[in-house]
Amino acid sequence: MDKEDLTELLDLARDRSSEGRRTLVATIGDLFEGQGETLTERERALMTDILNKLIREVETTVRRELSQRLASREDAPRELIVMLANDEIEVARPILLASEILKDADLIEIIRHRSMQHQLSIAMRRKVSESVSDALIESGHVDVIKALLDNPKSRLSHAAMEYLVEESRRVDTYQEPLVHRSDLPQALARRLCLWVSAALRSHILAAHEIDPTELDDLLEAIISDSTNDGFGREDMPESAARELARTYREEEKMTPEFLVKVLREGEVALFEALFAEMSGLRMRLIRRVVYEPGGEGLVIVCRALNIEKPVFTSIFLMSRKGRPGDQKVDPDELSRVLVLFDRVKPAAAEAVLKRWRRDPEYLYAVQRVESSRGKSRMAK
């Protein structure tokens, strides 16, 4: 900037008319753009000082134009950028969206003390750090948080993600952008799908006549597809018994009579693995069904698998030997369980078995949704 330019600036600074102020701001903006890399420190300081003193006196349209000019410049005066970022939203928006001169501390201060429109602009920046995201989430404004989630360049901490997944049960607006985030941890993605599917189930059952079991089959299939085919299911190391059980299934040798034979020979681990393959239940649940007192679970599984009463009786009696402590069978216990076997219909047992096969997390989510709806109805 030569002496002539400096004289022109000083003359414009003395002009207090609206047009003079407009021309001054535009001239300084031109100088920053055209000579930003060649200005001396003294010249930059002079222009910044003039702008700081006059910026509030010029009309909004002029300040907005200056904001647009300086938003993408890395050598713009920091003090001026911060001032423009705190201006009314029409002036601040270009700076908040694009200026990399603003530090996280500047942005957090603006989030806490300026308008929701300022927060929305920050949520849509090209880069949003975890600390700035936390501040935006703390604002509690649904539209701001949704804009943050929609921004693929925003970074969210695991704690923030976990909080928003939980909030998505209450705020439907969060659900879709959360699902589409590539950085959503798989475990949280599964939890989100569980809540959404459980809530959807409750709504469909209330609005339409549809069989709950069929609906659960459909929703569980959707969950599996959405979370890489069954992520989160019980992890179980492959054992010789499970591998052998699969071989018998592939060779179509798994019959109820074969179960009795294996159990009679004392091959308890193989029996459990075969029973798990036949029923589709996890091993932990199979052991509970087989050995629990009363035998109600064993009745349900055997009826669902169309296992005849004599075969069931043999399995029931021999499985009692696998229980800790007293292994004797109480005659009254046997009598009660055989009466129950006659009463349970295969169709009803199949429905129960289908429910047991489902992911327990999904069943828990359904229970929570139904419980919350029940409380809402009571409150009314």
Secondary structure as the mmCIF struct_conf table of DSSP 4:
data_model
#
loop_
_struct_conf.conf_type_id
_struct_conf.id
_struct_conf.beg_label_comp_id
_struct_conf.beg_label_asym_id
_struct_conf.beg_label_seq_id
_struct_conf.end_label_comp_id
_struct_conf.end_label_asym_id
_struct_conf.end_label_seq_id
HELX_RH_AL_P HELX_RH_AL_P1 LYS A 3 ARG A 14
BEND BEND1 SER A 17 SER A 17
HELX_RH_AL_P HELX_RH_AL_P2 SER A 18 GLN A 35
TURN_TY1_P TURN_TY1_P1 GLY A 36 THR A 38
HELX_RH_AL_P HELX_RH_AL_P3 GLU A 41 LEU A 54
HELX_RH_3T_P HELX_RH_3T_P1 ILE A 55 GLU A 57
BEND BEND2 VAL A 58 VAL A 58
HELX_RH_AL_P HELX_RH_AL_P4 THR A 60 LEU A 70
TURN_TY1_P TURN_TY1_P2 ALA A 71 SER A 72
TURN_TY1_P TURN_TY1_P3 GLU A 74 ASP A 75
BEND BEND3 ALA A 76 ALA A 76
HELX_RH_AL_P HELX_RH_AL_P5 ARG A 78 ALA A 85
TURN_TY1_P TURN_TY1_P4 ASN A 86 ASN A 86
BEND BEND4 ASP A 87 ASP A 87
HELX_RH_AL_P HELX_RH_AL_P6 ILE A 89 ALA A 98
BEND BEND5 GLU A 100 LEU A 102
HELX_RH_AL_P HELX_RH_AL_P7 ASP A 104 HIS A 113
BEND BEND6 ARG A 114 ARG A 114
HELX_RH_AL_P HELX_RH_AL_P8 MET A 116 ALA A 123
TURN_TY1_P TURN_TY1_P5 MET A 124 MET A 124
BEND BEND7 ARG A 125 ARG A 126
STRN STRN1 VAL A 128 VAL A 128
HELX_RH_AL_P HELX_RH_AL_P9 GLU A 130 SER A 139
HELX_RH_AL_P HELX_RH_AL_P10 VAL A 142 ASP A 150
TURN_TY1_P TURN_TY1_P6 PRO A 152 LYS A 153
STRN STRN2 SER A 154 SER A 154
HELX_RH_AL_P HELX_RH_AL_P11 HIS A 158 GLU A 167
TURN_TY1_P TURN_TY1_P7 SER A 168 ARG A 170
HELX_RH_3T_P HELX_RH_3T_P2 ASP A 172 TYR A 174
HELX_RH_AL_P HELX_RH_AL_P12 GLN A 175 VAL A 179
TURN_TY1_P TURN_TY1_P8 HIS A 180 HIS A 180
TURN_TY1_P TURN_TY1_P9 SER A 182 ASP A 183
BEND BEND8 LEU A 184 LEU A 184
HELX_RH_AL_P HELX_RH_AL_P13 GLN A 186 ALA A 207
BEND BEND9 HIS A 208 HIS A 208
HELX_RH_AL_P HELX_RH_AL_P14 PRO A 212 SER A 226
TURN_TY1_P TURN_TY1_P10 THR A 227 GLY A 232
BEND BEND10 ARG A 233 ARG A 233
HELX_LH_PP_P HELX_LH_PP_P1 GLU A 234 ASP A 235
HELX_RH_AL_P HELX_RH_AL_P15 ALA A 240 GLU A 250
TURN_TY1_P TURN_TY1_P11 GLU A 251 GLU A 252
HELX_RH_AL_P HELX_RH_AL_P16 PRO A 256 ARG A 264
TURN_TY1_P TURN_TY1_P12 GLU A 265 GLY A 266
HELX_RH_AL_P HELX_RH_AL_P17 VAL A 268 SER A 279
TURN_TY1_P TURN_TY1_P13 GLY A 280 GLY A 280
HELX_RH_AL_P HELX_RH_AL_P18 MET A 283 TYR A 291
BEND BEND11 GLU A 292 GLU A 292
TURN_TY1_P TURN_TY1_P14 PRO A 293 GLY A 294
HELX_RH_AL_P HELX_RH_AL_P19 GLU A 296 ALA A 304
TURN_TY1_P TURN_TY1_P15 LEU A 305 ASN A 306
HELX_RH_AL_P HELX_RH_AL_P20 LYS A 309 SER A 319
HELX_RH_3T_P HELX_RH_3T_P3 ARG A 320 GLY A 322
BEND BEND12 ARG A 323 GLY A 325
HELX_LH_PP_P HELX_LH_PP_P2 LYS A 328 ASP A 330
HELX_RH_AL_P HELX_RH_AL_P21 PRO A 331 ARG A 343
BEND BEND13 VAL A 344 VAL A 344
HELX_RH_AL_P HELX_RH_AL_P22 PRO A 346 ARG A 357
BEND BEND14 ARG A 358 ARG A 358
HELX_RH_AL_P HELX_RH_AL_P23 PRO A 360 ALA A 379
#
